[in-house]
Amino acid sequence: MNLTITEALKRGIKAHKEGRLQEAEKLYIAILSSQPKHPDANHNLGILAVSVGRVEGALPYLKTALEENPKVEQFWLSYIEALLKLGRVDNAKQVVDEVERCGLSENKVGQLKARLKSIAANALSDGIVTNASQKRLNSLSLLYSSGRIHEALTQGTALARQFPNDPSVPNILGAIYSALGQHDNAIACYNKAIQLKPDFVAAYSNLGNVLTDLGKHKDAIISYNKSIELNPRYAQAHNNLGKILNQIGKHKEAIVSCTKAIKEKPDLTEAYINLGCALNELGKREEAIEKYNRAVALRPDYAEAYNNIGNVLYDLQKYYEAIKNYNKAIKLNPNYVEVYANLGNTFRRIGKYEDAIVSYQKATRWAKDFPGLYTSIGDVFKKIGKYKQAIYYYDLENSPYAPGGKSLEVLYMDGNYEEFYKRLNVLSCKNGTDIRIAAISAFVSHQLKYKDPYPFCRSPLDFFYLGNLKSHTDNVKSFVEAVITEAEKESQIWEPRNKTTKSGFQTPSSISIFQIGENCSLLETYLRKEITAYLSKFSSEDCLLIRFWPDDFSLHGWYVRLIKNGHQKTHIHATGWLSGVVYLKAVNKQNSDEGAIELGLHGFDLPILENNYPKKVHRPQEGDVILFPSSLFHRTIP
């Protein structure tokens, strides 16, 4: 059946909107084969080309559309935006000048110029033209974007001396210094650009990027919001704000920001990625995949999108589909270390241990210092009982993940007790406050009837502490309900990845529960008083837990809501010092330990030689506050 031009255009537009870009492209081309100067088909084909990164190839189509029907405002906007994407600022200016001669009403011309100015604000140099240096600015931007960073620095420094009042120069220099990792210089450049032009939209957003890299999230958010205040339609600032909100666990707010970015710039692929990340963190995994697929439709060579799709599929336990997407990412970017690591994790999950090792080892070729890679290889060898190889890779790890404790675990599992204590004695002298090593040492020493040489806390069960909120408030029930109300407003994840919560919900670990509301903040105050009482109770004890008690410390907590058969698997908090639980609700069953907490020496699936190792079961009451060393294993009884 032959389609009319009108029918073909309608179908093309529908396919275009739904992300079926190849189908849309075929329909537009079919129209042009019959009517080469059809304005709408030319324009839409140009827009499609821009969305997939073929900006140069889009220009002839956009120009034809404009020449055929110059009274359509959008044709002007699309053409000038493409020119700006290519850095052709002078050409864009000429097009702006032509607007007045296009036959539009004076009012329409004024509106169109205002919108064109807004688009220009999104260019790297914010569309600012200084006649003496515009060509050099374009050259500088090209050096930066093509990765010739050191050449760009030399040229940019010279331009800054020659044109000290041009804000575009320090703005671009800021990006150059940021690429070199010289964050202080980058910040100085962006501040200089803002000083020269206080309404410099792009400079505020770029400053936010550097502050984000430095972990100064509050300052970064201020910069992004200033950029948005100056230009509410600046999509990149909305996207950057969404990205940082994701990083600090404010996923619902991130969704709002990313959605605004997409509204202003529907082809901004990064916004779909960040939106997908937020949805995934909230457990909305199918929606996350939909957004990642949209990013792929816009940019088929976007390796990060395929990696993220793989991660979501992994969370959905669709491991073979995850592997397919990881392989697509690797095909697009053979040096993508994170994907090799993710692929290794997936092979490991489905029991393909040899494939897992191969994937991890490929990752080490590209980034030998990537945190945790050697540990992951060691874990696989440990799983298949090849203990010597496991220890070899554990010993290679040189990062905050360096697993001295894991080597000890394997030595114990292998029955090599002599080497176990040889290493343990060395570690005891070097660092006596490693929580993982403390936990292993306490258990193994009990099993082998050796004196525990590790000085952190040799008998952690003796340091169990019980308090209750009734010591701080006359109405525990009312206070607990207020805390729950605040906590329930936060996003919660069902069985979060790599956590111990099973059959239950947990707030993201990136959010401290104590920061989400007035009552939760008051809960922190109460807990600090309980911690003071804890230290007072055990102040005479001679162990590093007490002797090296930190003068200043932060509290980080999360909200967990378990349903029937819900529980926390056995674990410790290896990055903590003191751990604890506040019971907002408790299971009240006579003659049953359901919902109780069990604390003990055993964990990490270490072989049990004697089953009478120390452990304790506490049946909690509403408002109970329990505290204990972070080296003590604990779990919830289902």
C-alpha positions as CSV (number, residue, x, y, z in Angstrom):
1,M,0.0,0.0,0.0
2,N,1.4,3.4,-1.0
3,L,1.2,6.2,1.6
4,T,0.3,9.8,0.8
5,I,2.9,12.4,1.8
6,T,0.6,13.5,4.7
7,E,0.2,9.9,6.0
8,A,3.9,9.2,5.7
9,L,4.7,12.5,7.6
10,K,2.2,11.6,10.4
11,R,3.7,8.1,10.8
12,G,7.2,9.5,10.7
13,I,6.4,12.0,13.5
14,K,4.7,9.3,15.6
15,A,7.7,6.9,15.2
16,H,10.1,9.9,16.0
17,K,8.2,10.7,19.2
18,E,8.2,7.1,20.3
19,G,12.0,6.8,19.8
20,R,11.8,4.5,16.7
21,L,14.3,6.6,15.0
22,Q,15.3,4.3,12.1
23,E,11.7,3.9,11.1
24,A,11.1,7.7,11.3
25,E,14.2,8.3,9.2
26,K,13.1,5.9,6.5
27,L,9.7,7.7,6.3
28,Y,11.2,11.2,6.1
29,I,13.7,10.1,3.4
30,A,10.8,8.5,1.5
31,I,9.0,11.8,1.5
32,L,12.1,13.7,0.3
33,S,12.6,11.2,-2.5
34,S,9.2,12.5,-3.8
35,Q,9.4,16.1,-2.6
36,P,13.1,17.0,-2.0
37,K,12.2,20.4,-0.6
38,H,9.3,19.4,1.7
39,P,9.9,21.7,4.7
40,D,8.6,19.5,7.5
41,A,10.3,16.4,6.3
42,N,13.6,18.2,5.9
43,H,13.3,19.9,9.4
44,N,12.4,16.6,11.1
45,L,15.1,14.7,9.5
46,G,17.6,17.4,10.5
47,I,16.3,17.3,14.1
48,L,16.7,13.5,14.1
49,A,20.3,13.8,12.8
50,V,21.1,16.2,15.6
51,S,19.7,14.0,18.3
52,V,22.0,11.1,17.3
53,G,25.1,13.3,17.1
54,R,25.1,13.9,13.3
55,V,25.0,17.7,13.6
56,E,27.0,18.5,10.5
57,G,24.8,16.3,8.4
58,A,21.7,17.9,9.8
59,L,22.5,21.4,8.5
60,P,21.5,21.0,4.8
61,Y,18.1,19.6,5.9
62,L,17.5,22.4,8.4
63,K,18.6,25.0,6.0
64,T,16.3,23.7,3.3
65,A,13.4,23.7,5.7
66,L,14.1,27.3,6.6
67,E,14.5,28.5,3.0
68,E,11.2,26.8,2.0
69,N,9.2,28.3,4.9
70,P,11.0,31.1,6.8
71,K,7.8,32.0,8.6
72,V,8.0,29.0,10.9
73,E,9.8,30.1,14.1
74,Q,10.9,26.6,15.0
75,F,12.9,26.2,11.8
76,W,15.0,29.3,12.8
77,L,15.5,27.9,16.3
78,S,16.6,24.5,15.1
79,Y,19.0,25.8,12.5
80,I,20.7,28.2,14.9
81,E,21.0,25.7,17.7
82,A,22.7,23.3,15.3
83,L,25.2,26.0,14.3
84,L,25.9,26.7,17.9
85,K,26.5,23.0,18.6
86,L,29.2,23.1,16.0
87,G,30.7,26.2,17.5
88,R,29.8,28.3,14.5
89,V,28.9,31.4,16.5
90,D,29.6,33.9,13.7
91,N,27.3,31.9,11.3
92,A,24.6,31.8,14.0
93,K,24.9,35.6,14.4
94,Q,24.4,36.1,10.7
95,V,21.2,34.0,10.9
96,V,19.9,36.1,13.7
97,D,20.5,39.2,11.6
98,E,18.4,37.6,8.8
99,V,15.4,37.2,11.1
100,E,14.4,40.8,10.6
101,R,14.3,40.3,6.8
102,C,12.2,37.1,6.9
103,G,8.8,38.7,6.8
104,L,7.7,37.9,10.3
105,S,5.8,40.5,12.3
106,E,7.9,42.8,14.6
107,N,6.5,41.1,17.7
108,K,7.3,37.6,16.3
109,V,10.8,38.8,15.4
110,G,11.3,40.1,19.0
111,Q,10.1,36.8,20.5
112,L,12.3,34.8,18.2
113,K,15.4,36.8,19.0
114,A,14.7,36.3,22.7
115,R,14.5,32.6,22.3
116,L,17.6,32.5,20.1
117,K,19.5,34.4,22.8
118,S,18.3,31.7,25.3
119,I,19.6,28.9,23.1
120,A,22.9,30.7,22.7
121,A,23.2,30.9,26.5
122,N,23.7,27.1,26.5
123,A,26.8,27.1,24.3
124,L,30.2,26.5,26.0
125,S,31.1,30.2,25.8
126,D,27.5,31.1,26.5
127,G,27.3,32.8,23.1
128,I,29.3,35.8,24.2
129,V,31.0,37.4,21.2
130,T,34.2,39.4,21.6
131,N,35.1,40.4,18.1
132,A,38.8,40.3,18.6
133,S,38.9,36.8,19.9
134,Q,35.9,34.9,18.7
135,K,37.8,32.8,16.2
136,R,40.4,32.0,18.8
137,L,37.7,31.0,21.3
138,N,36.3,28.6,18.7
139,S,39.8,27.2,18.2
140,L,40.3,26.9,22.0
141,S,37.0,25.1,22.4
142,L,38.0,22.7,19.6
143,L,41.3,21.8,21.3
144,Y,39.5,21.1,24.5
145,S,36.7,19.0,23.0
146,S,39.2,17.0,21.0
147,G,41.2,16.1,24.1
148,R,44.3,18.2,23.3
149,I,44.2,19.5,26.8
150,H,47.8,20.7,27.3
151,E,47.7,22.6,23.9
152,A,44.4,24.1,25.0
153,L,45.9,25.2,28.3
154,T,48.8,27.0,26.5
155,Q,46.5,28.7,24.1
156,G,43.9,29.6,26.8
157,T,46.5,31.1,29.1
158,A,47.7,33.3,26.2
159,L,44.2,34.4,25.4
160,A,43.5,35.2,29.1
161,R,46.5,37.6,29.0
162,Q,45.5,39.1,25.7
163,F,41.7,39.5,26.5
164,P,41.5,39.9,30.3
165,N,37.9,41.2,30.2
166,D,36.4,38.4,28.1
167,P,34.5,36.1,30.4
168,S,34.4,33.3,27.8
169,V,38.2,32.7,28.2
170,P,38.2,31.8,31.9
171,N,35.0,29.8,31.4
172,I,36.8,27.6,28.9
173,L,40.0,27.6,30.9
174,G,38.0,26.3,33.9
175,A,36.9,23.3,31.9
176,I,40.5,22.7,30.8
177,Y,41.8,22.9,34.4
178,S,39.0,20.6,35.5
179,A,40.0,18.0,32.8
180,L,43.6,18.2,34.2
181,G,42.3,17.6,37.8
182,Q,43.4,21.0,38.9
183,H,40.2,21.9,40.7
184,D,41.4,24.9,42.6
185,N,42.5,26.6,39.3
186,A,39.2,25.6,37.7
187,I,37.2,27.2,40.5
188,A,39.3,30.4,40.2
189,C,38.7,30.6,36.5
190,Y,34.9,30.1,36.8
191,N,34.7,32.7,39.6
192,K,36.7,35.1,37.3
193,A,34.2,34.5,34.5
194,I,31.3,35.2,36.9
195,Q,33.0,38.3,38.2
196,L,33.3,39.6,34.6
197,K,29.7,38.6,33.7
198,P,27.5,38.1,36.8
199,D,24.7,36.6,34.8
200,F,27.0,34.0,33.1
201,V,24.6,31.0,33.2
202,A,27.1,28.3,31.9
203,A,29.9,29.4,34.3
204,Y,27.7,28.9,37.3
205,S,26.7,25.4,36.1
206,N,30.4,24.6,35.3
207,L,31.4,25.7,38.7
208,G,28.9,23.4,40.2
209,N,30.5,20.5,38.3
210,V,33.9,21.1,39.8
211,L,32.4,21.5,43.3
212,T,30.6,18.2,42.7
213,D,33.9,16.5,41.9
214,L,35.3,17.8,45.1
215,G,32.4,16.4,47.1
216,K,31.2,19.9,48.0
217,H,27.6,19.0,47.3
218,K,25.9,21.9,49.1
219,D,28.0,24.5,47.3
220,A,27.5,22.7,44.0
221,I,23.7,22.8,44.4
222,I,23.9,26.5,45.1
223,S,25.8,27.1,41.9
224,Y,23.3,24.9,39.8
225,N,20.4,26.7,41.3
226,K,21.9,30.1,40.5
227,S,22.4,29.0,36.9
228,I,18.7,27.9,36.8
229,E,17.6,31.2,38.4
230,L,19.4,33.1,35.6
231,N,18.0,30.9,32.9
232,P,15.1,28.5,34.0
233,R,15.3,26.8,30.6
234,Y,19.0,25.9,30.9
235,A,18.6,22.1,30.5
236,Q,22.2,21.2,31.4
237,A,22.0,22.9,34.8
238,H,18.7,21.0,35.6
239,N,20.5,17.8,34.5
240,N,23.6,18.5,36.6
241,L,21.4,19.3,39.6
242,G,19.6,16.0,39.1
243,K,22.9,14.1,39.0
244,I,24.1,15.5,42.3
245,L,20.8,15.0,44.0
246,N,21.1,11.3,43.0
247,Q,24.6,11.2,44.6
248,I,23.3,12.5,47.9
249,G,20.3,10.1,47.9
250,K,17.6,12.7,47.1
251,H,16.2,10.6,44.2
252,K,12.7,12.0,44.2
253,E,14.1,15.5,43.8
254,A,16.5,14.2,41.2
255,I,13.6,13.0,39.1
256,V,12.0,16.4,39.2
257,S,15.3,18.1,38.0
258,C,16.0,15.5,35.2
259,T,12.4,15.7,34.0
260,K,12.8,19.5,33.7
261,A,16.0,19.0,31.8
262,I,14.3,16.7,29.3
263,K,11.4,19.0,28.9
264,E,13.8,21.8,27.8
265,K,16.1,19.6,25.8
266,P,14.4,16.3,24.8
267,D,17.6,15.0,23.1
268,L,19.8,15.4,26.3
269,T,20.9,11.8,26.7
270,E,22.6,12.3,30.0
271,A,19.3,13.5,31.5
272,Y,17.7,10.1,30.6
273,I,20.7,8.3,32.2
274,N,20.4,10.3,35.4
275,L,16.6,9.9,35.5
276,G,17.0,6.2,35.0
277,C,19.5,6.1,37.9
278,A,17.0,7.8,40.2
279,L,14.2,5.5,39.3
280,N,16.3,2.5,39.8
281,E,17.4,3.6,43.2
282,L,13.7,4.0,44.1
283,G,13.1,0.4,43.0
284,K,11.2,1.4,39.8
285,R,13.4,-0.7,37.7
286,E,11.2,-1.2,34.6
287,E,10.8,2.6,34.3
288,A,14.5,2.9,34.7
289,I,15.1,0.6,31.8
290,E,12.6,2.6,29.7
291,K,14.7,5.8,30.3
292,Y,18.0,4.0,29.5
293,N,16.5,2.7,26.3
294,R,15.5,6.2,25.4
295,A,19.1,7.3,25.9
296,V,20.2,4.5,23.6
297,A,17.6,5.5,21.0
298,L,19.0,9.0,21.0
299,R,22.6,7.9,21.0
300,P,23.1,4.3,19.9
301,D,26.8,4.4,20.8
302,Y,26.2,5.3,24.5
303,A,28.1,2.6,26.4
304,E,27.1,3.9,29.8
305,A,23.4,3.4,29.0
306,Y,23.9,-0.3,28.1
307,N,26.0,-0.7,31.3
308,N,23.1,0.8,33.4
309,I,20.5,-1.4,31.7
310,G,22.7,-4.4,32.6
311,N,22.8,-3.2,36.2
312,V,19.0,-3.0,36.4
313,L,18.6,-6.4,34.8
314,Y,21.1,-7.8,37.3
315,D,18.9,-6.4,40.1
316,L,15.9,-8.0,38.5
317,Q,17.9,-11.3,38.5
318,K,17.7,-11.4,34.7
319,Y,21.4,-12.3,34.5
320,Y,21.6,-13.5,30.9
321,E,19.9,-10.4,29.6
322,A,22.3,-8.3,31.8
323,I,25.3,-10.1,30.2
324,K,24.0,-9.2,26.7
325,N,23.9,-5.5,27.6
326,Y,27.3,-5.5,29.3
327,N,28.7,-7.1,26.1
328,K,27.1,-4.3,24.0
329,A,28.8,-1.7,26.3
330,I,32.2,-3.4,25.9
331,K,31.8,-3.6,22.1
332,L,31.3,0.2,22.1
333,N,34.0,0.9,24.7
334,P,36.5,-2.0,25.0
335,N,38.3,-0.1,27.8
336,Y,35.2,0.2,30.0
337,V,36.6,-1.1,33.3
338,E,33.4,-0.9,35.3
339,V,31.6,-3.1,32.8
340,Y,34.1,-5.8,32.9
341,A,33.7,-5.8,36.7
342,N,29.9,-5.9,36.4
343,L,30.2,-8.7,33.9
344,G,32.5,-10.6,36.3
345,N,29.9,-10.1,39.1
346,T,27.2,-11.5,36.9
347,F,29.1,-14.6,35.8
348,R,29.9,-15.1,39.5
349,R,26.3,-14.9,40.4
350,I,25.3,-17.6,37.9
351,G,28.2,-19.9,38.9
352,K,30.3,-19.3,35.8
353,Y,33.4,-18.8,37.8
354,E,36.0,-19.2,35.1
355,D,34.2,-16.6,33.0
356,A,34.1,-14.3,36.0
357,I,37.8,-14.5,36.5
358,V,38.5,-13.8,32.9
359,S,36.2,-10.7,33.0
360,Y,37.9,-9.4,36.2
361,Q,41.4,-10.0,34.8
362,K,40.5,-8.1,31.6
363,A,39.4,-5.2,33.8
364,T,42.8,-5.2,35.5
365,R,44.5,-4.7,32.1
366,W,42.9,-1.3,31.8
367,A,42.9,-0.2,35.4
368,K,45.2,-2.1,37.7
369,D,44.3,0.3,40.6
370,F,40.5,0.0,40.2
371,P,39.3,-0.5,43.8
372,G,38.1,-4.0,44.6
373,L,39.1,-5.8,41.4
374,Y,41.8,-8.0,42.9
375,T,39.5,-8.7,45.8
376,S,36.8,-9.8,43.5
377,I,39.2,-12.3,41.7
378,G,40.2,-13.5,45.1
379,D,36.6,-14.0,46.1
380,V,36.0,-16.3,43.1
381,F,39.1,-18.4,43.8
382,K,37.9,-18.6,47.5
383,K,34.5,-19.8,46.3
384,I,35.9,-22.6,44.2
385,G,38.4,-23.7,46.9
386,K,41.6,-22.5,45.3
387,Y,42.9,-20.8,48.4
388,K,46.5,-20.1,47.3
389,Q,45.3,-18.2,44.3
390,A,42.7,-16.3,46.4
391,I,45.4,-15.2,48.9
392,Y,47.6,-14.1,46.0
393,Y,45.0,-11.8,44.6
394,Y,43.9,-10.5,48.0
395,D,47.5,-9.5,48.6
396,L,47.6,-7.6,45.3
397,E,44.8,-5.3,46.4
398,N,46.2,-1.9,47.2
399,S,43.2,0.3,48.0
400,P,40.8,1.1,50.8
401,Y,39.3,-2.3,50.0
402,A,42.6,-4.0,50.8
403,P,41.3,-7.2,52.5
404,G,43.8,-8.2,55.2
405,G,40.9,-9.9,56.9
406,K,40.0,-11.9,53.8
407,S,43.5,-13.4,53.5
408,L,43.0,-14.5,57.2
409,E,39.7,-16.0,56.4
410,V,41.1,-18.2,53.6
411,L,44.1,-19.3,55.7
412,Y,41.7,-20.4,58.4
413,M,39.4,-22.2,55.9
414,D,42.5,-23.9,54.5
415,G,43.6,-25.1,57.9
416,N,46.9,-23.1,57.7
417,Y,46.7,-21.9,61.3
418,E,50.5,-21.2,61.6
419,E,50.4,-18.7,58.7
420,F,47.1,-17.3,60.0
421,Y,48.6,-16.3,63.3
422,K,51.9,-15.2,61.8
423,R,50.0,-12.7,59.6
424,L,47.6,-11.8,62.4
425,N,50.4,-10.9,64.8
426,V,51.9,-8.6,62.1
427,L,48.6,-7.0,61.5
428,S,48.0,-6.5,65.2
429,C,51.1,-4.5,65.5
430,K,50.5,-2.4,62.4
431,N,46.8,-1.5,62.9
432,G,44.8,-2.8,65.8
433,T,41.5,-1.2,64.8
434,D,40.5,-3.0,61.6
435,I,36.9,-4.1,62.3
436,R,37.0,-7.1,59.9
437,I,40.2,-8.4,61.3
438,A,38.9,-8.0,64.9
439,A,35.8,-10.0,64.1
440,I,37.8,-12.9,62.5
441,S,40.4,-12.9,65.2
442,A,37.8,-13.2,68.0
443,F,36.0,-16.1,66.4
444,V,39.1,-18.1,65.2
445,S,40.9,-17.6,68.6
446,H,37.8,-19.0,70.3
447,Q,37.6,-22.0,67.9
448,L,41.3,-22.8,68.2
449,K,41.5,-22.0,72.0
450,Y,44.2,-19.4,71.4
451,K,44.5,-16.1,73.2
452,D,43.1,-13.4,70.9
453,P,46.1,-11.3,69.9
454,Y,44.1,-8.5,68.2
455,P,43.7,-5.6,70.5
456,F,40.5,-3.9,69.3
457,C,37.9,-5.8,71.3
458,R,38.7,-9.4,72.3
459,S,35.3,-10.1,73.9
460,P,32.8,-8.0,72.0
461,L,29.7,-9.6,73.6
462,D,30.8,-8.2,77.0
463,F,30.4,-4.7,75.5
464,F,26.7,-5.1,74.7
465,Y,24.6,-2.1,76.0
466,L,20.9,-1.7,76.4
467,G,19.0,1.6,76.9
468,N,15.6,2.9,76.0
469,L,14.0,6.0,74.6
470,K,11.9,6.4,77.8
471,S,15.1,7.8,79.4
472,H,14.7,10.8,77.0
473,T,11.0,11.4,76.5
474,D,7.9,10.9,78.6
475,N,5.8,9.7,75.6
476,V,7.9,7.1,73.8
477,K,4.9,5.9,71.7
478,S,4.1,9.4,70.4
479,F,7.8,10.1,69.6
480,V,8.3,6.8,67.8
481,E,5.2,7.4,65.7
482,A,6.6,10.9,64.8
483,V,9.9,9.4,63.7
484,I,8.2,6.7,61.7
485,T,6.0,9.3,59.9
486,E,9.1,11.3,58.9
487,A,11.0,8.2,57.8
488,E,8.2,6.8,55.7
489,K,8.3,10.0,53.6
490,E,11.8,9.0,52.4
491,S,12.3,6.7,49.5
492,Q,12.7,3.0,50.4
493,I,14.2,0.2,48.4
494,W,13.0,-3.4,48.5
495,E,15.9,-5.7,49.3
496,P,18.6,-3.2,48.3
497,R,21.5,-4.5,46.3
498,N,24.5,-5.7,48.3
499,K,22.7,-5.1,51.6
500,T,21.6,-7.5,54.3
501,T,17.9,-6.6,54.3
502,K,15.7,-9.5,53.1
503,S,11.9,-9.4,52.8
504,G,11.9,-5.7,53.7
505,F,12.4,-2.1,52.7
506,Q,15.4,0.1,53.6
507,T,16.1,3.8,53.0
508,P,19.2,4.4,50.7
509,S,22.5,4.2,52.5
510,S,23.4,7.5,50.9
511,I,20.8,9.3,53.2
512,S,21.3,9.5,56.9
513,I,18.0,9.0,58.6
514,F,19.0,11.7,61.2
515,Q,18.9,14.4,58.5
516,I,15.3,14.0,57.2
517,G,13.2,15.7,59.8
518,E,12.9,17.4,63.2
519,N,12.1,14.2,65.1
520,C,14.8,12.2,63.4
521,S,17.3,14.9,64.3
522,L,16.0,14.7,67.9
523,L,16.6,11.0,67.8
524,E,20.2,11.6,67.0
525,T,20.5,13.8,70.0
526,Y,19.1,11.0,72.2
527,L,21.5,8.5,70.7
528,R,24.5,10.7,71.3
529,K,23.4,10.8,75.0
530,E,23.2,7.0,75.0
531,I,26.7,6.7,73.4
532,T,28.0,9.0,76.1
533,A,26.5,6.6,78.7
534,Y,28.0,3.7,76.8
535,L,31.5,5.1,77.0
536,S,31.1,5.9,80.7
537,K,30.0,2.4,81.4
538,F,33.0,0.8,79.8
539,S,35.6,3.5,80.3
540,S,37.8,1.4,82.6
541,E,38.2,-1.4,80.0
542,D,41.6,-1.9,78.5
543,C,41.0,-2.4,74.8
544,L,41.4,-0.2,71.7
545,L,37.7,0.2,71.3
546,I,37.7,2.3,74.4
547,R,41.3,3.6,74.6
548,F,41.2,4.9,71.0
549,W,37.6,6.1,71.2
550,P,37.3,8.9,68.6
551,D,37.1,12.4,69.9
552,D,34.8,13.5,67.1
553,F,32.5,11.1,65.2
554,S,29.4,11.2,62.9
555,L,26.3,9.1,63.2
556,H,24.9,7.5,60.1
557,G,21.6,5.5,60.3
558,W,18.9,4.1,58.0
559,Y,15.3,3.1,58.4
560,V,14.4,-0.6,57.9
561,R,10.9,-1.9,57.6
562,L,10.6,-5.7,57.6
563,I,7.5,-7.6,56.7
564,K,6.5,-11.3,57.5
565,N,9.7,-13.4,57.5
566,G,11.7,-10.3,57.0
567,H,15.2,-10.3,58.5
568,Q,18.7,-8.9,58.4
569,K,21.4,-11.5,57.4
570,T,24.4,-11.9,59.6
571,H,26.8,-9.0,59.1
572,I,29.2,-6.6,60.7
573,H,29.8,-2.9,60.0
574,A,33.4,-3.0,58.8
575,T,33.7,0.8,58.4
576,G,32.1,1.6,61.7
577,W,33.3,1.8,65.3
578,L,30.2,1.4,67.4
579,S,27.0,-0.1,65.9
580,G,23.4,-0.2,67.2
581,V,19.7,-0.5,66.7
582,V,16.8,1.6,67.8
583,Y,13.5,-0.4,67.8
584,L,10.6,1.7,66.7
585,K,8.4,-1.3,66.6
586,A,8.9,-4.8,68.0
587,V,7.4,-8.3,67.6
588,N,5.7,-9.3,70.8
589,K,5.3,-13.0,70.8
590,Q,5.5,-15.1,73.9
591,N,8.0,-17.9,73.9
592,S,9.3,-16.9,70.4
593,D,12.5,-15.3,69.2
594,E,10.8,-14.0,66.0
595,G,12.1,-10.5,65.3
596,A,14.8,-10.8,68.0
597,I,18.4,-9.8,67.4
598,E,21.1,-12.5,67.7
599,L,24.7,-11.3,68.3
600,G,27.7,-13.6,68.2
601,L,31.2,-14.3,67.0
602,H,30.5,-16.3,63.9
603,G,30.1,-14.9,60.4
604,F,31.5,-14.8,56.8
605,D,30.6,-18.6,56.6
606,L,33.8,-19.5,58.4
607,P,34.0,-23.2,59.3
608,I,32.7,-24.0,62.8
609,L,34.9,-26.4,64.7
610,E,33.1,-25.9,68.1
611,N,29.5,-24.9,68.1
612,N,29.5,-23.4,71.6
613,Y,30.9,-20.1,70.5
614,P,29.5,-17.1,72.4
615,K,26.3,-15.5,71.2
616,K,23.4,-13.6,72.7
617,V,19.7,-13.2,71.8
618,H,17.9,-10.0,72.7
619,R,14.1,-9.8,72.4
620,P,13.5,-6.1,71.9
621,Q,10.8,-3.8,73.2
622,E,9.5,-0.7,71.6
623,G,12.0,2.1,72.2
624,D,14.9,-0.1,73.0
625,V,18.4,1.2,72.1
626,I,21.1,-1.4,71.8
627,L,24.8,-0.6,71.2
628,F,27.7,-2.9,70.6
629,P,31.2,-2.9,68.9
630,S,31.0,-2.9,65.1
631,S,33.1,-6.0,65.0
632,L,30.3,-8.1,66.5
633,F,28.3,-10.2,64.1
634,H,24.5,-9.7,64.3
635,R,21.4,-10.8,62.5
636,T,17.6,-10.6,62.9
637,I,15.8,-13.9,63.6
638,P,13.1,-14.2,60.9
